[in-house]
């Protein structure tokens, strides 16, 4: 979920994410006056919080998937499952799956963004920690605010977005200052590439804001997932020796969980919510994801919750709330 970006009176932003939050999040947005602006009901609030909680578990689930699966092979399997779920959603809602005239280049570009961003996210988790990954990835609105201000006509940085972006930036500083000198093995490399992934996700949001005005979001996410899954599998077969992998039950379960719950379910529920409520209202609950991510990674993986990580998570979560309320 992201800080909102307004243009022409409507918000078009990523909701991934897919936490990587992503990928699943990054193609859903308010695209026109047909989308609802109803007040939030108790059930809508519960659904929004539930989706934010599920997205927060994504890096931890990926850690379990990587226990016995190669990184890109695990991601490829995940998005095969998620693609099937989104295809079912398209069929159920009457969305044309076949690309329409003039959409091919947009779909290829979206898939390229998707592949690079998900690859960096996956490597960030693989080399680093799940707790750091969820916090660092959720700083991507900092980059969205800057890029959208200059690249999207009418999408100017508001005081709330600026304050929220500053909070995210200070959160990164707090994390790196607090952790300075304590990284072990590849953890620093993982944190740095996760920060790169956040930048790429920000750029992807800006690109997709233009793309969803031309392509139905459901068709867009279906094709980027499908193309991405094929690319990840091809890479894994060629360079990760995927064919000889011996996946354990916990890794398979984690991939299935990511594909069904984080990929297909979160996408469809988030789309349903956005068709009835303003994205700025729903996005407020994005503050839950980094907090849940830190807690779950500590509980399930035994990762340490340091002062720097705690402060960073609080600043990023607070920035999301401020940016969407102010």
C-alpha positions in Angstrom: 0.0 0.0 0.0 1.2 3.5 -0.7 0.9 7.1 0.0 -1.8 8.4 -2.4 -0.9 10.3 -5.6 -3.7 12.5 -6.9 -4.2 13.6 -10.4 -7.4 14.9 -12.0 -9.3 14.5 -8.8 -8.6 10.7 -8.5 -5.9 8.6 -6.9 -4.0 6.1 -9.0 -1.4 4.3 -7.0 0.0 0.9 -6.2 -1.7 -1.0 -3.6 2.0 -4.4 -3.8 3.8 -4.8 -3.4 3.2 -7.6 -4.6 4.3 -6.3 0.0 6.9 -6.9 -3.1 4.4 -6.0 -1.5 4.7 -6.8 -4.1 3.7 -6.8 -7.4 0.2 -7.6 -6.3 -0.1 -4.1 -4.9 1.3 -2.2 -7.7 -1.3 -2.3 -10.4 -4.5 -1.5 -8.6 -5.8 2.0 -8.3 -8.6 4.4 -8.7 -8.9 5.0 -12.5 -12.0 7.0 -13.0 -15.4 8.3 -11.7 -16.9 4.8 -11.9 -15.0 3.7 -8.8 -16.9 4.2 -5.5 -16.2 6.6 -2.7 -18.5 5.1 -0.1 -17.8 5.6 3.6 -15.8 2.8 5.2 -18.0 0.2 7.0 -16.7 -2.0 9.8 -16.4 -4.9 7.4 -14.4 -2.8 4.9 -12.0 -1.7 7.7 -11.5 -5.3 8.8 -10.8 -6.4 5.3 -8.3 -3.6 4.7 -6.5 -4.5 7.9 -6.5 -8.2 7.1 -5.0 -7.5 3.7 -2.3 -5.3 5.3 -1.6 -8.1 7.8 -1.2 -10.7 5.1 1.1 -8.5 3.0 3.2 -8.0 6.1 3.9 -11.7 6.3 5.3 -11.9 2.8 9.0 -11.6 3.5 8.8 -14.2 6.3 6.9 -16.6 4.0 9.6 -16.0 1.4 12.3 -16.9 3.9 10.6 -20.2 4.5 10.2 -20.8 0.7 14.0 -20.2 0.3 14.9 -22.9 2.8 14.9 -25.5 0.1 14.1 -23.7 -3.1 16.3 -21.5 -5.3 15.3 -17.8 -5.1 14.0 -17.3 -8.7 12.5 -20.8 -8.8 10.5 -20.1 -5.7 9.2 -16.8 -7.1 8.3 -18.4 -10.4 6.2 -21.0 -8.7 4.5 -18.4 -6.6 3.4 -16.3 -9.5 2.2 -19.3 -11.5 -0.3 -19.9 -8.6 -1.1 -16.2 -8.4 -1.6 -15.9 -12.1 -4.2 -18.6 -12.0 -6.0 -16.8 -9.2 -6.0 -13.5 -11.1 -7.2 -15.3 -14.3 -10.1 -16.7 -12.4 -10.9 -13.2 -11.1 -10.8 -11.8 -14.7 -13.2 -14.4 -15.9 -15.5 -13.9 -13.0 -15.6 -10.1 -13.5 -15.8 -10.2 -17.3 -12.4 -8.7 -17.9 -11.0 -9.5 -21.3 -7.8 -11.5 -20.8 -6.4 -11.1 -24.4 -4.3 -7.9 -24.8 -6.1 -5.2 -26.8 -4.7 -3.2 -29.7 -1.9 -0.9 -28.6 -1.4 -2.7 -25.2 1.5 -5.0 -26.1 4.4 -2.5 -25.4 2.8 -1.4 -22.2 2.4 -5.0 -21.0 6.0 -5.8 -21.9 7.3 -2.7 -20.1 5.1 -3.5 -17.0 6.4 -7.0 -17.0 10.0 -5.8 -17.2 9.5 -3.5 -14.2 7.8 -6.4 -12.4 10.7 -8.8 -13.0 13.4 -6.5 -12.0 11.6 -5.2 -8.9 10.6 -8.7 -7.7 14.1 -10.0 -8.3 15.7 -7.3 -6.2 13.1 -7.8 -3.5 13.7 -11.6 -3.4 17.5 -11.2 -3.3 17.1 -8.6 -0.5 15.2 -11.1 1.6 17.5 -13.9 0.6 20.7 -12.0 1.6 19.1 -10.0 4.4 16.4 -10.4 7.0 12.6 -10.4 6.6 12.1 -7.7 9.2 14.5 -5.3 7.6 13.0 -6.1 4.1 9.4 -5.2 5.0 10.4 -1.9 6.5 12.8 -0.9 3.8 10.4 -1.9 1.0 7.7 0.3 2.5 9.8 3.4 2.1 9.0 3.3 -1.6 6.4 6.1 -1.3 9.4 8.4 -0.5 10.5 7.8 -4.1 7.0 8.0 -5.5 6.4 11.5 -4.0 9.6 12.8 -5.7 9.1 11.2 -9.1 5.4 11.8 -9.3 5.9 15.5 -8.6 8.1 15.9 -11.7 6.8 13.1 -14.0 3.0 13.1 -13.6 1.2 16.3 -14.6 -1.0 17.7 -11.8 0.4 15.2 -9.2 2.1 17.7 -6.9 3.6 16.9 -3.6 1.2 17.9 -0.8 2.4 18.8 2.7 1.1 15.4 4.0 3.0 13.5 1.4 6.1 15.4 2.0 5.9 14.8 5.8 5.2 11.2 5.2 8.1 10.8 2.8 10.4 12.5 5.2 9.3 10.1 7.9 10.1 7.2 5.6 13.5 8.7 4.8 14.3 9.3 8.5 13.2 5.7 9.1 15.9 4.4 6.7 18.5 6.6 8.4 17.5 5.3 11.8 17.7 1.7 10.6 21.2 2.1 9.1 22.5 4.2 12.0 21.1 1.8 14.5 22.5 -1.3 12.8 25.8 0.2 11.8 28.6 -2.3 12.4 26.3 -5.1 13.4 25.6 -6.7 10.0 26.7 -10.3 9.6 27.5 -12.1 6.4 25.4 -10.8 3.5 22.9 -8.7 5.6 24.2 -5.3 4.6 24.1 -6.4 0.9 20.5 -7.5 1.5 19.5 -4.2 3.1 21.1 -2.2 0.3 19.5 -4.2 -2.5 16.1 -4.0 -0.7 16.5 -0.2 -0.7 17.1 -0.4 -4.4 14.0 -2.5 -4.7 12.0 0.2 -2.9 13.3 2.8 -5.5 12.3 0.5 -8.3 8.9 -0.1 -6.8 8.5 3.7 -6.6 9.4 4.0 -10.3 7.0 1.2 -11.1 4.1 3.0 -9.3 4.7 6.1 -11.4 4.8 4.0 -14.6 1.7 2.1 -13.7 -0.2 5.2 -12.9 0.1 6.0 -16.7 -0.5 2.3 -17.7 -3.8 1.8 -15.8 -5.3 4.7 -17.7 -4.9 2.6 -20.8 -5.2 -1.0 -19.7 -7.6 -2.7 -17.3 -5.6 -3.3 -14.0 -6.7 -6.9 -13.8 -5.4 -7.7 -17.3 -2.2 -5.8 -16.6 -1.4 -7.7 -13.4 -2.3 -11.0 -15.0 0.1 -10.5 -17.9 3.0 -9.1 -15.8 2.6 -12.1 -13.4 2.4 -14.6 -16.2 5.4 -13.2 -18.2 7.3 -12.8 -14.9 6.7 -16.4 -13.9 8.0 -17.7 -17.2 11.1 -15.5 -16.9 11.8 -16.6 -13.3 11.4 -20.3 -14.2 13.6 -20.0 -17.3 16.3 -18.3 -15.3 16.1 -20.8 -12.4 16.3 -23.8 -14.8 19.3 -22.3 -16.6 21.3 -20.9 -13.6 19.9 -22.2 -10.4 19.6 -25.9 -11.2 15.9 -25.9 -10.4 15.3 -29.3 -11.9 17.4 -31.0 -9.2 15.9 -29.1 -6.3 14.4 -31.2 -3.5 11.8 -28.9 -1.9 10.8 -29.6 1.6 7.1 -29.4 2.8 7.6 -26.1 4.5 9.0 -24.4 1.4 6.2 -25.8 -0.8 3.6 -24.6 1.8 5.1 -21.2 1.9 5.0 -20.9 -1.9 1.4 -22.0 -2.0 0.6 -19.5 0.8 2.2 -16.7 -1.1 0.6 -17.6 -4.4 -3.0 -18.0 -3.0 -3.1 -15.6 0.0 -0.7 -12.8 -0.9 -1.0 -13.0 -4.7 -4.5 -13.9 -5.7 -6.6 -13.2 -2.5 -5.0 -9.9 -1.6 -5.3 -8.7 -5.2 -8.9 -9.6 -5.6 -10.0 -8.2 -2.2 -8.0 -5.0 -2.6 -9.6 -4.5 -6.1 -13.1 -5.1 -4.6 -12.4 -2.5 -1.8 -11.1 0.1 -4.3 -14.2 -0.3 -6.4 -16.3 0.8 -3.4 -14.1 3.2 -1.4 -11.6 5.9 -2.0 -8.0 4.6 -2.2 -6.9 7.3 0.2 -9.1 5.8 2.9 -8.1 2.2 2.3 -4.4 3.0 2.0 -4.3 4.4 5.6 -4.2 0.8 6.8 -0.9 0.2 5.1 0.8 1.2 8.3 0.0 -2.2 9.6 2.2 -4.1 7.1 5.7 -3.0 8.3 4.7 -3.4 12.0 3.3 -6.9 11.4 6.3 -7.8 9.2 8.7 -7.0 12.0 6.7 -8.9 14.6 6.1 -12.0 12.5 9.8 -12.2 11.4 10.9 -12.1 15.1 8.3 -14.6 16.1 8.6 -17.1 13.3 12.3 -16.7 12.3 13.8 -15.5 15.6 15.2 -12.3 14.0 16.3 -9.7 16.5 14.1 -6.6 17.0 16.7 -3.9 17.5 16.1 -0.3 18.5 17.0 0.9 15.1 14.5 -1.5 13.4 11.8 -0.5 15.9 12.3 3.2 15.3 12.4 2.7 11.6 9.2 0.6 11.5 7.4 3.2 13.6 8.5 6.1 11.4 7.5 4.3 8.2 4.2 3.3 9.6 3.5 6.8 10.9 4.5 8.3 7.6 1.9 6.2 5.8 -0.8 7.4 8.1 0.2 11.1 8.0 0.5 11.1 4.2 -3.0 9.6 3.8 -4.8 11.7 6.4 -3.2 15.1 5.7 
